[in-house]
Amino acid sequence: MAKPVVKKEYTLLERIYLWEILKGMKLTWGHFWFNFKACWRPGPHTIPTCWQYPEDRTREISPIFRGEHMLQKDDKGREKCIACGMCAKICPAKCITIKKAKRKEGEEDKYAAKTYSSSFEIDLLRCIFCGFCQEVCPKEAIILTQEFEMARYTKEECILDKPKLLANYQKAKDEGKLRPPRKRVPVVPAPPKPEGEEEPEGAEGKKAKVAAAGKAKAKKKPIAKKKAAEKPEGAEKVEATEKPEGAEKEE
């Protein structure tokens, strides 16, 4: 059912919009005065000024900022990535493509493990920078840097291949922006179960399972009896009339 249309009658002040303009100016003036007083407070985090980018590039980036990706190397200059594919599997945007290869003899100085990624591509146009690939990597090979200038002119430039990812690592290393390795969360074993709640083992366990199965079957039998009890009375008469003639002689 359609709703009735209610016509609103506007006042004179609402028609000329003067009162609404004054209310908006009051709100703007309140924000301006608050920011003006905040400029005189000590501490850089309280000054509500604009960052003059790209002229001013001295502003510090948050340490938890997730920017462009890179592939890390160990202390010996070997690639950490083992091409396990966990980052590609957990990626919600499906923007990571990896090809796995085995390390050959004489390549121990290039790759830290027996397997490595012969091809590693990340599509920045699809990436949502969630950081799941960084969290799930068992070797801490892939890291999201603090590089935020990711503007490109073509789609091909937005695809980070393996040379670009390694170049990002070298750039971060030269600028001293490499993050320290993460501290692994210790795995605490589950507390032992009380003696009364332990699962039965051996012959006692089998007897308990058989008893549980018997109880389940016993619960199903009353249902069949109920169906037999609900059988109509006329059905018995029909069965008696349809009894074959030869059966009476045999009796």
N, C-alpha and C positions, 0 to 999 in steps of 0.2 A: 504494500500500500504506500503510495507516495506521501511524503511529508508535506503539510501545508506551508506555503510560502508566507513568511511574516515580514511585512514591510516595516523597516525601522525609520523612525523620524529623527533626523539629525538636528542638533541645536545650531544656533548661529555660529558659535565658536568652532564647532566641528565642521561646518560648511566652509569656512574660510581657512581652516587648517592652522590658524595662528596659535591656538592653545597647544596643539600637538607639536608644532615646531619648537615652542618654548620648552616643552617637556623634554624633547630630544636634546636641546642645547643645555639644559640643566644636567642631564646625564653625561654629556660630553665634557662639560666644565668640571664635574666631579672627578672624572677620570684624569683629566689634565692636572688638577690640583693635587691629586694623590701622587701622580708620577713626579710632579715638580718637587714635592716634599721628599720623595724617595731618593732623588738625585743627591741630596745632602747627607744621606746616611752612609756610614762607613761600610766597606765591603763591596767588592765588584759584583757579587751576585744580586745585590739589591738595586743596582742602577738600571733602570728600564730604558736603556738606549739601544739603538739599532746597530747591528754589526755591518759595517761598510764593506760588504763583499762585492767584487773580488779584490778591491784595493787593499783591504786589511785581511791578512791571512794569519794573524797571530793568535786568534782565539783558540783556546784549548778545546779539544773534542772529548766527549765523555769516554771513559775507558771501556764502557760496555756498548759503545756504538758499533753497529754491524754494517760495514761498508763492502767494498769490492773484495772478492775472494783471492786467496793465494794458496799455493802448495808449498809446504815447508820442507826443509832439509834438516838432517841431523848435524851433530857437531863435526862430523867428518865430511860434510858436503854431499851426502847421499840422500836420495829421495826417500821419504818416509812412506809414501803411499804404496799399499800392497794390492790395490785394485780389488778389494773385497766386495765393493758394490753396495755397502750399507748406506752410504750417503744418497746414492741414486734411488734406493728402495724407499727410504724414509722421506724423501723430498715430496712435499705436498703438491708442488707445482710441476713436478716431473721435468725439471730443466737441466738435469745432470745426465751426461752420457759418458760411459766408461768402457774401454776395451782393455781386456786383461792379456798379459804376455808373461812368459817365463824368462827369468834371468839366464843369460848364457855365461859360459866360462870366460873369465877375464873382465866381467862387468860388475865385480863386487865393489868397486870404487864408486859406481854410479847409483846402484840401488841397494838399499839396506836389507831387503827381504828377497826371497827366491822368486817372488812374483812382483810385477810392477804394472803401472798403467801405461800402455803404449799410446793411448788416446784419452784425453780428459777434456770435456767441453762443458761449459756452463752458459746457458742462454740468459743474459741479464734482462731481457725483455719479459721473461716469464718468472724470473726469480722474485720472491717476496721477502727475501732477506730475513727469514725466520730464525736461522741459526741452527736448525735441526741437524744439518750435515756436520756442523762443527761439534755438536754435542755427541753424536753417535759414532764419530770416527774413533776406532780403537787405538790408532797410532798418532792421533792429533796431527794428521797430515794436512787437512784442509782447515783454514782459518779465515774468518771474516775480518778484514783489516779496518782501519779508520779512514780509508780513502773514500771520500764522498763525491768527488768530481767524476761522474760517470756519464756525462753527456757525450753522445756520439752523433755522427752525421748520417751513417748508413747502418742497416741492420747487421751487416756482416761484422762491423766493428763491435757490436754488442755481444758477440759470441766470444767468450774467453776460452781459448784453447790452452794446451799444456804449456807452450812457451810463454804465453802472456801470464799465466798463473805463477810460473817460476820467476818471471821478471818482476812481478809484484812482490814476491818474497825478497828478491835481491834489493829492490828499492826500499822496502821497509827495513831491511837489515842495514843498509847504508845510512838511512835517516835515524836509526836507533829507535824504531817504533815497534820492534818485535815484542810480543807479550811473553811474560814468563809462563812456563808450563803450568797447567791447571793441577790443583791438588785433587787427587782421586778421593772420592768419598769412601771411607772404609765400609766393607760389607760385614754387617753384624749377623752372625748365624741366628736362626730362629731358636727360641727357648724350647727345651724339651717338653713334651706333653706329659701331663700327669699320668700316674700309673693307672688310674681308673679309666682314662680315655684312650689308652693304647689300643690299636687295632689287634684283634686276635690273630694268631698265627698258627700254622700247622693244622692238626686234626680238629682242634677246637674252633679254629676259624672256619673250616669247611662246614662243621655242624651248625655253626651260627648262620652261615649263608643258606644252608638247606632249610633250616627252621624259618628263616625270613621268607624264602620262596614259598614254603608251605602255607604260611600265613597269608601271603598274597593270593594263592589259589583258593584258599578257604573263603576269602572275601568275595571272590567271583562267583562261587557256587550259589549262594542265596539269590543272586540276580536271575540265574536260570530257573530256580524254583518259583520265583515270583512270576516269571513269564508263563510257566506251566499252569500256575494257579489262575492266571488271568485268561486262560484259554476259554472261549465261549462254550456254553452248554450245547448249542446246536451242532457243534463239530462232532461230538460223540455219536449223536444220532445219525449223522451223515455217514460216518465210518461204519456203523452197524448196517445200514441199508445197502452200502456198496460192497458188502462182504460177498465173495464169490460163492456160487452154489456148490461147487465141488468141495469146499471147505467143510460144509455141514455133514456131508456123507462121510468124509474122512473122520470127523469127530465121532 
